[in-house]
Amino acid sequence: MIVTPPAKKIVATDTEITKDVLSRVKKASRDRFEILDIRGIPKDRKGDVEVLMLKDSGLVGPELFKEFPNTKVLQSLSAGVDFIDISSIPGNVLLSSNAGAYKEPIAEHVFSMILFFAKNLERNHERLRAGVFDNSPDGTFLAGKTIGIVGAGGIGQAVAGIAKAFNMKTVGINTSGKPVPNFDIVWKMDHLDELLRLADFVVLSIPLNVHTRNLIDAKRLRTMKENVVLINVARGPLISQADLYQHLKSHPGFAAGIDVWWSYPKKGEKFSLVFPFFELPNFVASPHNADGVPEMARQGRLHALENVLEYIGGNPLQRVIDKNDYKGFKGARH
């Protein structure tokens, strides 16, 4: 009697599959799983897909889970999951973010914006270009200043690590209030206003969900010091767009560095904002590319893959999202 071995389970992905990835999946699962391109899975094998590892959040919808009805895990390559149609994900499917995958270059980007304002780089450049040689001390000494980081996860810890190198005081917010590396103080969200009152620099690196939309509004902007630098590398709608514009316009000592936006242009469209932020001298922007270094494409894939390897090896999945935090939620879309 010939016994047919059971079909291997499948990790389906829309990202690059190398020989190393193939062998690692085979080894981690003791040859119980294989990894295949989601676009080429035969119809009779779609029921074998247990894990989806996806870069394109646009693939996620009701039809995806009809096509792959036995999915148990959706691993996103994005650090944030607010762009995903979470309402379409069946209740028995675990959703995991890729939080922390891009933390190092994002932390560097945060400090490029901090230093841009702290050292008055643009103003001094323009003075010199106009022939004005004014070398009076007008910069900010970072040592001893307080940086408040709302979101003391992977990105927040990387930002705090750089801040410690500048001898800054680091205060963070996370969900538990428990200590994490690189922070002098960590509080729960109920201490947010206290952090905002203390900080000389404020960095937003917290997920966008039903609890955090418009977290920074007019009231909280007024809570901050007059000369704070506010940096957002998380998601645009964490800040009220109208309130930020009005605050920057009426408080010239306040500054904002924004890498993430309230809306995004479709391909071929021109980028535009509701308010004329670019007319303000205390505003600097980048096109959601804080992690925009060539190394990060591979790093992001590997970070997500490591989590998948843990799961197919029989270990608990990490960075699992509480889908209740996104009930009825619609975030800004790329």
Backbone hydrogen bonds in HBPLUS format (Angstrom, degrees):
<---DONOR---> <-ACCEPTOR-->    atom                        ^
c    i                          cat <-CA-CA->   ^        H-A-AA   ^      H-
h    n   atom  resd res      DA  || num        DHA   H-A  angle D-A-AA Bond
n    s   type  num  typ     dist DA aas  dist angle  dist       angle   num
A0009-LYS N   A0032-ARG O   2.87 MM  23  6.17 153.8  1.94 166.2 159.1     1
A0034-GLU N   A0009-LYS O   2.93 MM  25  6.44 141.4  2.08 152.0 162.7     2
A0010-ILE N   A0048-ASP O   2.87 MM  38  5.68 150.8  1.96 141.2 137.2     3
A0050-GLU N   A0010-ILE O   2.99 MM  40  5.81 157.1  2.05 147.4 152.2     4
A0051-VAL N   A0010-ILE O   3.29 MM  41  6.57 172.8  2.30 154.4 154.7     5
A0011-VAL N   A0034-GLU O   2.82 MM  23  6.13 157.2  1.87 154.0 160.1     6
A0036-LEU N   A0011-VAL O   2.90 MM  25  6.26 154.3  1.96 154.9 162.5     7
A0012-ALA N   A0051-VAL O   2.80 MM  39  6.19 160.5  1.84 168.7 164.8     8
A0053-MET N   A0012-ALA O   2.85 MM  41  6.18 163.2  1.88 158.6 162.6     9
A0013-THR N   A0036-LEU O   3.05 MM  23  6.42 155.2  2.12 157.2 164.2    10
A0038-ILE N   A0013-THR O   2.84 MM  25  5.11 166.1  1.86 135.6 138.0    11
A0022-LEU N   A0018-THR O   3.01 MM   4  6.36 162.2  2.04 154.0 158.6    12
A0023-SER N   A0019-LYS O   3.02 MM   4  6.27 162.1  2.05 150.6 154.5    13
A0024-ARG N   A0020-ASP O   2.93 MM   4  6.10 152.6  2.00 146.7 154.7    14
A0025-VAL N   A0021-VAL O   2.99 MM   4  6.16 161.3  2.03 155.4 159.1    15
A0026-LYS N   A0022-LEU O   3.11 MM   4  6.29 161.6  2.14 145.3 150.7    16
A0027-LYS N   A0023-SER O   2.90 MM   4  6.06 159.6  1.95 146.3 151.7    17
A0028-ALA N   A0024-ARG O   2.88 MM   4  5.93 171.0  1.89 150.4 153.4    18
A0029-SER N   A0025-VAL O   3.12 MM   4  6.09 153.8  2.19 144.7 150.8    19
A0031-ASP N   A0026-LYS O   2.72 MM   5  4.49 158.4  1.76 151.0 152.0    20
A0030-ARG N   A0027-LYS O   3.16 MM   3  5.06 159.6  2.21 102.7 108.8    21
A0032-ARG N   A0029-SER O   3.09 MM   3  5.20 144.3  2.22 100.0 110.3    22
A0040-GLY N   A0037-ASP O   3.01 MM   3  5.62 166.9  2.03 120.4 124.6    23
A0045-ARG N   A0042-PRO O   2.91 MM   3  5.32 161.4  1.94 115.6 121.6    24
A0046-LYS N   A0043-LYS O   3.44 MM   3  5.52 162.7  2.47 104.2 109.0    25
A0048-ASP N   A0045-ARG O   2.87 MM   3  5.37 158.8  1.92 116.0 123.2    26
A0049-VAL N   A0046-LYS O   3.36 MM   3  5.59 166.3  2.38 105.8 109.8    27
A0072-LYS N   A0050-GLU O   2.76 MM  22  5.27 176.1  1.76 138.5 139.3    28
A0073-VAL N   A0050-GLU O   3.15 MM  23  6.53 151.0  2.24 157.3 163.4    29
A0052-LEU N   A0073-VAL O   2.87 MM  21  6.19 162.0  1.91 154.1 159.9    30
A0075-GLN N   A0052-LEU O   2.67 MM  23  5.99 166.9  1.68 171.3 172.0    31
A0054-LEU N   A0075-GLN O   2.95 MM  21  6.39 141.7  2.10 155.9 168.0    32
A0077-LEU N   A0054-LEU O   2.92 MM  23  5.95 137.7  2.10 159.6 152.5    33
A0059-LEU N   A0056-ASP O   3.15 MM   3  5.86 168.6  2.17 117.7 121.3    34
A0060-VAL N   A0057-SER O   3.10 MM   3  5.64 158.0  2.15 113.4 119.7    35
A0064-LEU N   A0061-GLY O   3.02 MM   3  5.50 134.3  2.24 112.5 124.2    36
A0066-LYS N   A0062-PRO O   3.18 MM   4  6.49 132.6  2.42 141.6 154.9    37
A0067-GLU N   A0063-GLU O   2.92 MM   4  6.10 150.9  2.01 145.3 152.8    38
A0068-PHE N   A0064-LEU O   2.94 MM   4  6.21 145.7  2.06 140.1 149.9    39
A0071-THR N   A0068-PHE O   3.35 MM   3  5.94 152.8  2.43 125.6 123.9    40
A0094-LEU N   A0072-LYS O   2.87 MM  22  6.17 162.4  1.90 148.8 142.9    41
A0074-LEU N   A0094-LEU O   2.75 MM  20  6.09 159.8  1.79 170.7 175.4    42
A0096-SER N   A0074-LEU O   2.93 MM  22  6.28 164.3  1.96 159.4 160.7    43
A0076-SER N   A0096-SER O   2.94 MM  20  6.12 174.2  1.94 171.5 170.6    44
A0098-ASN N   A0078-SER O   2.97 MM  20  5.32 151.5  2.05 136.3 134.4    45
A0084-ILE N   A0081-VAL O   3.08 MM   3  5.48 162.1  2.11 113.3 119.0    46
A0086-ILE N   A0084-ILE O   2.86 MM   2  5.44 123.4  2.18 110.7  93.9    47
A0088-SER N   A0085-ASP O   3.14 MM   3  5.76 155.6  2.20 113.3 120.1    48
A0089-ILE N   A0086-ILE O   3.08 MM   3  5.39 161.6  2.12 111.4 117.2    49
A0093-VAL N   A0090-PRO O   3.04 MM   3  5.52 166.3  2.06 119.0 123.2    50
A0321-ILE N   A0095-LEU O   2.80 MM 226  5.65 168.8  1.81 165.7 167.9    51
A0097-SER N   A0319-ARG O   3.10 MM 222  5.73 155.8  2.16 155.7 152.3    52
A0101-ALA N   A0098-ASN O   3.11 MM   3  5.85 158.1  2.16 145.3 147.0    53
A0106-ILE N   A0102-TYR O   3.36 MM   4  6.40 158.0  2.42 153.7 159.8    54
A0107-ALA N   A0103-LYS O   2.90 MM   4  6.00 155.2  1.96 150.6 156.9    55
A0108-GLU N   A0104-GLU O   3.08 MM   4  6.40 155.3  2.15 149.8 156.7    56
A0109-HIS N   A0105-PRO O   2.94 MM   4  6.16 152.4  2.01 143.4 151.0    57
A0110-VAL N   A0106-ILE O   2.90 MM   4  6.22 153.1  1.97 149.7 156.8    58
A0111-PHE N   A0107-ALA O   3.19 MM   4  6.52 158.8  2.23 146.9 151.0    59
A0112-SER N   A0108-GLU O   2.92 MM   4  6.27 137.1  2.11 141.8 154.8    60
A0112-SER N   A0109-HIS O   3.11 MM   3  4.96 123.0  2.45  90.3 105.5    61
A0113-MET N   A0109-HIS O   3.12 MM   4  6.45 152.6  2.20 150.1 155.7    62
A0114-ILE N   A0110-VAL O   2.96 MM   4  6.28 156.5  2.02 146.8 154.2    63
A0115-LEU N   A0111-PHE O   2.90 MM   4  5.88 169.1  1.92 144.0 147.1    64
A0116-PHE N   A0112-SER O   3.01 MM   4  6.03 143.3  2.15 132.9 143.3    65
A0117-PHE N   A0113-MET O   3.31 MM   4  6.59 156.3  2.37 148.1 150.9    66
A0118-ALA N   A0114-ILE O   2.80 MM   4  5.94 169.7  1.81 156.3 159.5    67
A0119-LYS N   A0115-LEU O   2.99 MM   4  5.60 157.9  2.04 139.0 142.7    68
A0121-LEU N   A0116-PHE O   3.21 MM   5  5.43 151.4  2.30 145.7 153.6    69
A0120-ASN N   A0117-PHE O   3.12 MM   3  4.98 160.4  2.16 101.7 107.8    70
A0140-THR N   A0118-ALA O   2.72 MM  22  4.93 145.8  1.84 142.9 151.7    71
A0124-ASN N   A0120-ASN O   3.07 MM   4  6.17 169.6  2.08 156.7 159.7    72
A0125-HIS N   A0121-LEU O   2.99 MM   4  6.05 152.5  2.07 143.6 151.8    73
A0126-GLU N   A0122-GLU O   2.90 MM   4  6.12 163.3  1.93 154.9 158.7    74
A0127-ARG N   A0123-ARG O   2.96 MM   4  6.18 152.5  2.04 146.4 154.3    75
A0128-LEU N   A0124-ASN O   3.05 MM   4  6.22 166.0  2.07 147.2 150.3    76
A0129-ARG N   A0125-HIS O   2.94 MM   4  6.19 157.2  1.99 147.9 155.0    77
A0130-ALA N   A0126-GLU O   3.01 MM   4  6.19 139.2  2.18 138.2 148.4    78
A0130-ALA N   A0127-ARG O   3.06 MM   3  5.10 125.1  2.38  94.2 108.7    79
A0132-VAL N   A0127-ARG O   2.81 MM   5  5.03 156.3  1.87 151.6 143.5    80
A0131-GLY N   A0128-LEU O   2.88 MM   3  4.91 158.3  1.93 105.2 111.7    81
A0145-LYS N   A0142-LEU O   2.93 MM   3  5.41 163.0  1.96 135.0 138.9    82
A0144-GLY N   A0167-ASN O   2.84 MM  23  6.05 167.0  1.86 137.1 140.0    83
A0169-LYS N   A0145-LYS O   2.81 MM  24  6.02 163.7  1.84 152.0 157.2    84
A0200-ASP N   A0146-THR O   2.79 MM  54  5.32 164.1  1.81 142.7 148.2    85
A0201-PHE N   A0146-THR O   3.18 MM  55  6.56 144.8  2.31 153.7 158.0    86
A0147-ILE N   A0169-LYS O   2.86 MM  22  6.21 163.8  1.89 175.0 179.3    87
A0171-VAL N   A0147-ILE O   3.04 MM  24  6.26 170.3  2.05 162.1 161.8    88
A0148-GLY N   A0201-PHE O   2.74 MM  53  6.09 167.4  1.75 167.9 166.1    89
A0203-VAL N   A0148-GLY O   2.85 MM  55  6.26 159.1  1.90 159.9 165.2    90
A0149-ILE N   A0171-VAL O   2.82 MM  22  6.24 162.5  1.85 159.8 165.6    91
A0173-ILE N   A0149-ILE O   2.99 MM  24  6.41 138.5  2.17 162.9 159.1    92
A0150-VAL N   A0203-VAL O   2.82 MM  53  6.12 157.9  1.87 172.0 178.8    93
A0205-SER N   A0150-VAL O   2.93 MM  55  5.90 171.6  1.94 147.1 148.7    94
A0151-GLY N   A0173-ILE O   3.06 MM  22  5.34 135.4  2.27 131.1 140.7    95
A0152-ALA N   A0173-ILE O   2.88 MM  21  5.64 140.0  2.04 145.0 149.8    96
A0157-GLN N   A0153-GLY O   2.81 MM   4  5.87 158.1  1.86 153.2 158.8    97
A0158-ALA N   A0154-GLY O   3.06 MM   4  6.27 151.2  2.15 143.6 151.6    98
A0159-VAL N   A0155-ILE O   2.88 MM   4  6.19 157.9  1.93 157.0 163.2    99
A0160-ALA N   A0156-GLY O   2.89 MM   4  6.09 161.1  1.92 147.5 153.2   100
A0161-GLY N   A0157-GLN O   2.91 MM   4  6.08 142.9  2.05 138.6 148.4   101
A0162-ILE N   A0158-ALA O   3.26 MM   4  6.59 152.8  2.34 144.8 149.8   102
A0163-ALA N   A0159-VAL O   2.95 MM   4  6.25 159.6  1.99 150.2 156.8   103
A0164-LYS N   A0160-ALA O   2.92 MM   4  6.16 149.6  2.02 147.5 154.1   104
A0165-ALA N   A0162-ILE O   2.98 MM   3  5.15 125.9  2.28  99.8 114.3   105
A0166-PHE N   A0163-ALA O   2.95 MM   3  5.13 139.5  2.12 101.4 113.5   106
A0168-MET N   A0163-ALA O   3.09 MM   5  5.41 162.1  2.12 139.6 141.6   107
A0167-ASN N   A0164-LYS O   2.92 MM   3  4.77 157.1  1.97 103.7 108.4   108
A0184-ASP N   A0170-THR O   2.94 MM  14  5.32 142.9  2.08 131.1 142.4   109
A0185-ILE N   A0170-THR O   3.22 MM  15  6.64 151.7  2.30 153.7 160.0   110
A0172-GLY N   A0185-ILE O   2.88 MM  13  6.25 158.6  1.93 146.4 153.3   111
A0187-TRP N   A0172-GLY O   2.82 MM  15  6.18 165.8  1.84 151.9 153.7   112
A0174-ASN N   A0187-TRP O   3.00 MM  13  6.44 154.3  2.06 160.8 169.1   113
A0191-HIS N   A0188-LYS O   2.98 MM   3  5.90 165.3  2.00 129.4 132.3   114
A0192-LEU N   A0189-MET O   2.97 MM   3  5.23 158.4  2.02 121.7 120.7   115
A0194-GLU N   A0191-HIS O   3.06 MM   3  5.29 120.3  2.43 102.7 117.7   116
A0195-LEU N   A0191-HIS O   3.04 MM   4  6.41 157.6  2.09 157.4 164.0   117
A0196-LEU N   A0192-LEU O   2.93 MM   4  6.26 160.4  1.97 156.0 161.6   118
A0197-ARG N   A0193-ASP O   3.03 MM   4  6.24 145.8  2.15 142.1 150.4   119
A0198-LEU N   A0194-GLU O   3.16 MM   4  6.39 146.2  2.28 144.4 152.9   120
A0198-LEU N   A0195-LEU O   3.13 MM   3  5.22 123.4  2.46  97.1 111.3   121
A0199-ALA N   A0195-LEU O   3.04 MM   4  6.06 155.1  2.10 158.8 164.4   122
A0229-VAL N   A0200-ASP O   3.33 MM  29  6.82 149.7  2.42 139.2 146.2   123
A0202-VAL N   A0229-VAL O   2.91 MM  27  6.27 164.9  1.93 154.3 157.9   124
A0231-ILE N   A0202-VAL O   2.77 MM  29  6.15 164.2  1.80 163.7 169.3   125
A0204-LEU N   A0231-ILE O   2.84 MM  27  6.24 156.8  1.89 160.6 168.6   126
A0233-VAL N   A0204-LEU O   3.30 MM  29  6.18 164.7  2.32 157.0 159.1   127
A0212-THR N   A0209-ASN O   3.16 MM   3  5.43 143.0  2.30 106.4 116.3   128
A0210-VAL N   A0325-ASP O   3.02 MM 115  5.83 171.3  2.02 175.0 173.4   129
A0215-LEU N   A0212-THR O   3.05 MM   3  4.99 131.7  2.29 139.3 127.7   130
A0214-ASN N   A0237-PRO O   2.71 MM  23  5.82 178.2  1.71 159.2 159.8   131
A0215-LEU N   A0238-LEU O   2.80 MM  23  5.24 106.3  2.35 121.1 138.1   132
A0216-ILE N   A0238-LEU O   2.91 MM  22  6.23 169.9  1.92 159.8 162.9   133
A0240-SER N   A0216-ILE O   2.94 MM  24  6.26 164.9  1.97 161.6 160.4   134
A0221-LEU N   A0217-ASP O   2.86 MM   4  6.08 152.2  1.93 157.5 166.8   135
A0222-ARG N   A0218-ALA O   3.02 MM   4  6.22 152.9  2.09 146.2 152.8   136
A0223-THR N   A0219-LYS O   3.13 MM   4  6.40 126.6  2.43 132.7 146.9   137
A0224-MET N   A0221-LEU O   3.25 MM   3  5.50 142.0  2.40 101.3 110.7   138
A0255-ALA N   A0228-VAL O   2.97 MM  27  6.38 161.7  2.00 161.8 163.7   139
A0230-LEU N   A0255-ALA O   2.87 MM  25  6.20 167.5  1.88 148.9 150.1   140
A0257-GLY N   A0230-LEU O   2.82 MM  27  6.24 156.5  1.88 153.3 159.9   141
A0232-ASN N   A0257-GLY O   2.98 MM  25  6.45 158.1  2.03 164.7 171.4   142
A0259-ASP N   A0232-ASN O   3.11 MM  27  6.21 163.2  2.14 169.9 169.1   143
A0238-LEU N   A0235-ARG O   3.25 MM   3  5.94 163.7  2.28 120.6 124.1   144
A0239-ILE N   A0236-GLY O   3.05 MM   3  6.17 175.1  2.06 137.1 137.7   145
A0244-LEU N   A0240-SER O   2.93 MM   4  6.10 158.1  1.98 154.2 160.1   146
A0245-TYR N   A0241-GLN O   3.08 MM   4  6.31 166.5  2.09 152.7 156.0   147
A0246-GLN N   A0242-ALA O   3.06 MM   4  6.28 171.7  2.07 154.7 156.6   148
A0247-HIS N   A0243-ASP O   2.97 MM   4  6.05 152.5  2.04 143.6 151.6   149
A0248-LEU N   A0244-LEU O   2.91 MM   4  6.10 165.9  1.93 156.9 160.1   150
A0249-LYS N   A0245-TYR O   2.98 MM   4  6.14 157.3  2.03 150.3 157.0   151
A0250-SER N   A0246-GLN O   3.00 MM   4  6.12 151.3  2.09 141.9 149.0   152
A0251-HIS N   A0247-HIS O   2.85 MM   4  5.72 125.3  2.15 144.0 156.5   153
A0254-PHE N   A0251-HIS O   2.97 MM   3  5.53 157.5  2.03 120.8 127.8   154
A0256-ALA N   A0282-ASN O   3.08 MM  26  6.51 149.5  2.17 142.7 151.0   155
A0284-VAL N   A0256-ALA O   3.01 MM  28  6.49 153.3  2.09 157.2 163.4   156
A0258-ILE N   A0284-VAL O   2.98 MM  26  6.46 158.6  2.03 158.0 160.7   157
A0286-SER N   A0258-ILE O   3.00 MM  28  6.47 142.5  2.14 155.8 157.7   158
A0288-HIS N   A0259-ASP O   2.77 MM  29  4.68 117.5  2.16 130.7 148.8   159
A0269-GLU N   A0266-LYS O   2.89 MM   3  5.43 164.0  1.91 139.3 142.8   160
A0277-PHE N   A0275-PHE O   2.82 MM   2  5.70 139.3  1.99 107.8  95.4   161
A0279-GLU N   A0276-PRO O   3.13 MM   3  5.75 166.1  2.15 118.1 122.4   162
A0280-LEU N   A0277-PHE O   2.92 MM   3  5.55 165.6  1.94 122.3 126.9   163
A0288-HIS N   A0286-SER O   2.98 MM   2  5.89 139.1  2.15 102.8  92.9   164
A0292-GLY N   A0289-ASN O   2.80 MM   3  4.58 157.5  1.85 111.4 112.8   165
A0293-VAL N   A0291-ASP O   2.80 MM   2  5.90 135.7  1.99 113.6  99.1   166
A0296-MET N   A0293-VAL O   3.04 MM   3  5.82 160.0  2.08 127.1 132.4   167
A0299-GLN N   A0295-GLU O   3.16 MM   4  6.31 162.8  2.19 147.7 152.9   168
A0300-GLY N   A0296-MET O   2.80 MM   4  5.76 159.5  1.84 144.1 148.4   169
A0301-ARG N   A0297-ALA O   3.28 MM   4  6.51 158.9  2.33 141.1 146.2   170
A0302-LEU N   A0298-ARG O   2.98 MM   4  6.23 165.3  2.00 156.7 160.5   171
A0303-HIS N   A0299-GLN O   2.93 MM   4  6.07 156.5  1.99 149.3 155.7   172
A0304-ALA N   A0300-GLY O   3.16 MM   4  6.34 162.6  2.19 147.7 151.5   173
A0305-LEU N   A0301-ARG O   2.86 MM   4  6.03 159.1  1.90 148.7 155.7   174
A0306-GLU N   A0302-LEU O   2.89 MM   4  6.05 155.1  1.95 149.2 154.2   175
A0307-ASN N   A0304-ALA O   3.16 MM   3  5.42 123.8  2.50 101.5 114.6   176
A0308-VAL N   A0304-ALA O   3.16 MM   4  6.53 157.4  2.21 149.2 155.7   177
A0309-LEU N   A0305-LEU O   2.78 MM   4  6.04 158.0  1.83 158.7 165.1   178
A0310-GLU N   A0306-GLU O   3.08 MM   4  6.31 150.0  2.17 140.5 147.7   179
A0311-TYR N   A0307-ASN O   3.11 MM   4  6.45 157.9  2.16 146.4 151.9   180
A0312-ILE N   A0308-VAL O   2.93 MM   4  6.24 171.1  1.93 162.6 163.1   181
A0313-GLY N   A0309-LEU O   2.98 MM   4  5.91 127.3  2.26 135.0 148.0   182
A0315-ASN N   A0310-GLU O   2.85 MM   5  5.17 157.0  1.91 159.6 152.5   183
A0314-GLY N   A0311-TYR O   2.95 MM   3  5.30 161.2  1.99 111.7 116.2   184
A0325-ASP N   A0322-ASP O   2.97 MM   3  5.83 161.1  2.01 124.8 129.6   185
A0326-TYR N   A0323-LYS O   3.04 MM   3  5.44 162.4  2.07 111.9 117.1   186
A0327-LYS N   A0324-ASN O   3.46 MM   3  5.29 171.6  2.47 106.0 104.8   187
A0329-PHE N   A0326-TYR O   3.05 MM   3  4.94 158.0  2.10 126.6 122.5   188
